[in-house]
């Protein structure tokens, strides 16, 4: 974690400032590796496409004409009788006329229903501009989906970074705290919050945040190292903090060397020597760790081993001028 390492370096740099707890001259906590700060900016984009369709209502008029009435045919007249022979004149009575008035008129014929005109079809659309199918609706982003707690915490973290870029530190701290209430296991929010609290001088709050993180998950060696470093300044239980996380720091040379320095500070040289040796198994060329091992071995009266450790430190060519002079003095004491 580059951010944690940077905070450890900053705390080490404060060791000589007023108010900080300086380490003894013969105890050097291992330097943290070169920090690599990385900020992440995220941009969240969401949109919904709503397709609207309009429908027209077509009406038509219904019209029909009443058909003309059907005329009733008149009765045909009766032909006159043939004339009698000239020798006999016989008068024939005239035929009675057909009384049309007495005949009942036929029932009017009902007009056949006129079929309703079919509605005119809509004019065809030009072939050059066929109707495009409506685009499918995208999946709902904000309305249909419920964000999980980690997603909400991540979004809150991104907002905090944007606020922090504007220089609004107090608001960024409050935003990060809100994100951790949503998801206490959001590690980037916790690390950033701790760093801001330390920079603001709110060490007690930073320690509470680190303790909360380790209570949720003790498998965070860097968090434990930072908490122990702050506890050293306050006279707190730094060794207890480091011991609780030690099972999860196997093969972590930085962690073993840090614990060795704290044990050495408390005069527990035998345990310190063991942890320096564990650290050197991961990085045999670290001159500072060889020097720390020499100090604890000399305190345990294991002078021959102490001299060998100091010579290894001297031959590493990695010590500063001040530390090299310290090793030279210790070798002079052991050789007398």
C-alpha positions in Angstrom: 0.0 0.0 0.0 1.9 3.0 -1.2 -0.4 5.4 0.8 0.4 3.6 4.1 4.1 3.6 3.3 4.0 7.3 2.6 2.3 7.9 6.0 4.9 5.8 7.7 7.7 7.8 6.1 6.1 11.0 7.1 5.8 9.9 10.7 9.4 8.8 10.7 10.4 12.3 9.3 8.5 13.8 12.2 10.5 11.9 14.8 12.8 14.8 15.5 10.0 17.5 15.6 8.5 18.9 18.8 5.7 16.8 20.1 6.9 13.6 18.5 8.4 10.7 20.4 12.0 10.2 19.2 13.4 6.7 19.0 16.5 5.8 20.9 19.7 6.5 19.1 20.4 2.8 18.6 16.9 1.9 17.3 16.1 2.6 13.7 12.7 1.5 12.4 12.9 0.1 8.9 12.2 2.7 6.3 9.2 2.2 4.2 9.6 1.6 0.5 9.3 4.5 -1.9 5.7 5.6 -2.0 3.7 5.6 -5.1 0.7 7.7 -4.9 -2.1 6.9 -7.1 -5.3 8.8 -7.4 -8.2 7.5 -9.2 -10.9 9.5 -10.8 -13.9 7.9 -11.9 -16.6 9.3 -14.0 -20.0 7.8 -13.8 -22.2 8.1 -16.9 -25.8 7.0 -17.1 -28.7 7.7 -19.5 -32.1 6.5 -20.4 -33.6 6.6 -23.9 -37.4 7.0 -24.0 -39.2 6.3 -27.3 -42.6 8.0 -27.8 -45.1 6.9 -30.4 -48.1 8.8 -31.6 -51.3 7.3 -33.0 -53.8 9.0 -35.3 -57.6 8.3 -35.2 -59.2 8.0 -38.7 -62.9 8.8 -38.9 -65.2 8.4 -41.8 -68.7 9.6 -42.8 -71.4 7.2 -43.5 -73.9 8.3 -46.2 -76.8 6.5 -48.1 -79.7 7.5 -50.4 -83.2 6.4 -50.0 -84.2 4.3 -53.1 -87.2 5.5 -55.1 -90.6 3.8 -54.4 -91.5 0.9 -56.6 -94.4 1.8 -59.0 -97.6 -0.4 -59.0 -98.6 -1.6 -62.5 -102.1 -0.8 -63.7 -104.6 -3.6 -64.5 -104.9 -4.5 -68.2 -108.3 -3.6 -69.9 -110.6 -6.4 -71.0 -110.8 -6.8 -74.7 -114.3 -6.3 -76.3 -116.3 -9.3 -77.3 -116.3 -10.4 -81.0 -119.2 -8.9 -83.1 -122.2 -11.1 -83.6 -123.2 -12.2 -87.1 -125.0 -9.6 -89.0 -128.2 -11.6 -88.9 -128.4 -11.5 -85.2 -127.7 -8.5 -83.2 -126.9 -9.3 -79.6 -125.9 -6.6 -77.3 -123.3 -7.7 -74.8 -123.1 -6.0 -71.5 -120.1 -4.0 -71.0 -117.5 -5.5 -68.8 -117.3 -4.2 -65.4 -114.2 -2.1 -64.9 -111.5 -3.3 -62.5 -111.8 -1.4 -59.4 -108.3 -0.5 -58.7 -109.2 1.4 -55.6 -110.6 -1.7 -54.0 -107.3 -3.6 -54.5 -104.9 -3.4 -51.5 -101.6 -1.9 -52.6 -98.7 -4.3 -52.3 -96.4 -3.9 -49.3 -93.5 -1.6 -50.0 -90.3 -3.5 -50.7 -87.6 -2.7 -48.1 -84.6 -1.2 -49.7 -81.5 -3.4 -49.7 -78.9 -2.1 -47.2 -76.2 -0.1 -48.9 -72.8 -1.4 -47.8 -70.8 1.1 -45.7 -67.9 2.6 -47.6 -64.6 1.2 -46.4 -62.2 3.8 -44.9 -59.7 5.0 -47.3 -56.2 3.5 -46.6 -53.6 5.9 -45.4 -51.3 7.1 -48.1 -48.2 4.9 -48.4 -45.0 6.3 -47.1 -42.2 7.0 -49.5 -40.1 3.9 -50.1 -37.0 6.0 -49.7 -37.7 6.7 -46.0 -38.8 3.4 -44.4 -39.8 3.5 -40.9 -37.0 2.7 -38.6 -37.8 0.3 -35.8 -37.8 1.8 -32.4 -34.5 1.4 -30.6 -34.6 -1.1 -27.7 -34.9 0.5 -24.3 -31.6 0.4 -22.4 -31.4 -1.4 -19.2 -32.5 0.9 -16.4 -29.6 2.5 -14.6 -30.8 4.4 -11.6 -34.5 3.5 -11.4 -34.6 -0.3 -11.9 -31.3 -1.3 -10.3 -30.5 -1.2 -6.6 -26.9 -0.4 -5.9 -25.1 -2.7 -3.4 -23.3 -1.2 -0.4 -19.8 -1.6 -2.0 -21.0 0.2 -5.1 -22.5 3.0 -3.1 -19.3 3.3 -1.0 -17.2 3.4 -4.2 -19.3 6.2 -5.7 -19.0 8.1 -2.4 -15.2 7.6 -2.4 -15.0 9.0 -6.0 -17.0 12.0 -4.9 -14.6 12.5 -2.0 -11.6 12.5 -4.3 -13.3 15.2 -6.5 -14.0 17.3 -3.5 -10.4 16.8 -2.3 -9.1 18.0 -5.6 -10.9 21.2 -5.1 -9.1 21.7 -1.8 -12.1 21.1 0.5 -10.4 18.8 3.0 -13.1 19.0 5.7 -15.8 18.1 3.3 -13.7 15.3 1.8 -13.2 13.9 5.3 -17.0 14.0 6.0 -17.7 12.3 2.7 -15.2 9.5 3.3 -16.7 9.0 6.8 -20.2 8.7 5.2 -18.8 6.2 2.7 -17.4 4.0 5.5 -20.7 4.0 7.3 -22.2 2.5 4.1 -19.4 -0.1 3.7 -16.9 -0.3 6.6 -14.7 -2.6 4.5 -14.0 -0.1 1.7 -10.2 0.0 2.1 -9.4 2.9 -0.2 -11.8 5.1 1.7 -10.2 4.1 5.0 -6.7 4.7 3.9 -7.4 8.1 2.4 -9.4 9.1 5.5 -6.5 8.1 7.8 -4.0 10.0 5.8 -6.1 13.2 5.8 -6.7 12.9 9.6 -3.0 12.5 10.2 -2.2 15.5 8.0 -4.8 17.5 9.9 -3.2 16.5 13.2 -6.3 14.5 14.3 -4.1 11.5 15.4 -6.6 10.1 17.8 -9.3 9.9 15.2 -6.8 8.3 12.8 -6.0 5.7 15.4 -9.7 4.9 15.9 -10.1 4.4 12.2 -7.1 2.0 12.0 -8.4 0.1 15.0 -11.8 -0.3 13.4 -10.2 -1.5 10.2 -8.1 -4.1 12.0 -11.2 -5.2 14.1 -13.0 -6.0 10.8 -10.0 -7.7 9.2 -6.7 -8.3 11.1 -5.0 -9.5 7.9 -3.7 -6.0 7.1 0.0 -5.7 8.1 0.5 -2.2 6.7 -2.5 -0.9 8.7 -1.1 -2.6 11.8 2.3 -1.0 11.3 0.8 2.4 10.9 -1.3 2.1 14.0 1.7 0.8 16.0 3.7 3.8 14.8 1.1 6.2 16.0 0.8 4.2 19.3 4.6 4.6 19.8 4.1 8.4 19.8 1.3 8.1 22.3 2.9 5.4 24.5 0.2 2.9 23.4 0.3 -0.9 23.1 2.3 -1.0 19.8 3.7 -4.4 20.4 0.2 -5.9 21.1 -1.0 -4.4 17.8 1.8 -5.9 15.9 1.6 -9.3 17.5 -2.1 -9.7 16.6 -1.4 -9.2 13.0 1.9 -11.2 13.0 0.3 -14.5 11.8 -0.7 -12.7 8.6 2.7 -11.2 7.9 4.6 -14.4 7.1 7.4 -13.6 4.7 7.0 -9.8 5.1 10.5 -8.6 5.9 9.4 -5.0 6.5 6.9 -6.2 9.1 9.4 -8.4 11.0 12.0 -5.6 11.0 9.5 -3.1 12.3 8.4 -5.4 15.1 12.1 -6.1 15.9 12.8 -2.4 16.3 9.8 -2.0 18.6 10.8 -5.0 20.7 14.4 -3.6 20.8 13.0 -0.3 22.1 11.3 -2.1 24.9 14.5 -4.1 25.8 13.2 -7.4 24.5 16.4 -8.2 22.6 16.1 -11.9 22.3 12.8 -11.6 20.5 14.1 -8.6 18.5 17.1 -10.7 17.3 14.8 -13.4 16.1 12.6 -11.1 14.1 15.7 -9.3 12.6 16.9 -12.7 11.4 13.5 -13.4 9.9 13.6 -10.1 8.1 17.1 -10.7 6.8 16.1 -14.1 5.3 13.9 -12.1 2.9 16.4 -9.3 2.2 20.0 -10.4 3.1 21.6 -7.2 1.8 19.8 -4.7 4.1 22.5 -3.1 6.2 20.2 -1.4 8.6 18.7 -4.7 9.6 22.1 -6.2 10.1 23.0 -3.3 12.4 19.8 -3.8 14.4 20.6 -7.5 14.8 24.1 -6.6 16.0 22.6 -4.2 18.6 20.3 -6.9 20.1 23.0 -9.6 20.0 25.4 -7.4 21.8 22.8 -6.6 24.4 22.4 -10.4 24.9 26.1 -10.8 25.4 26.5 -12.7 22.2 29.5 -10.7 21.2 30.9 -12.9 18.4 27.6 -13.0 16.6 27.2 -9.3 17.2 30.6 -8.5 15.6 29.7 -10.7 12.6 26.4 -8.8 12.2 28.1 -5.4 12.4 30.6 -6.4 9.8 27.8 -7.5 7.5 26.2 -4.2 8.0 29.5 -2.4 7.3 30.0 -4.4 4.1 26.6 -3.8 2.7 27.5 -0.3 1.6 23.9 0.8 2.2 24.4 2.7 5.5 24.3 6.5 5.7 27.5 8.2 7.0 25.9 8.6 10.5 25.0 4.9 10.7 28.3 3.8 9.3 30.1 5.7 12.1 27.8 4.1 14.7 28.7 0.6 13.5 32.4 1.5 13.5 32.1 2.5 17.2 30.3 -0.7 18.1 32.9 -2.8 16.4 35.6 -0.9 18.3 33.8 -1.7 21.6 33.6 -5.4 20.8 37.2 -5.7 19.6 38.7 -4.3 22.8 
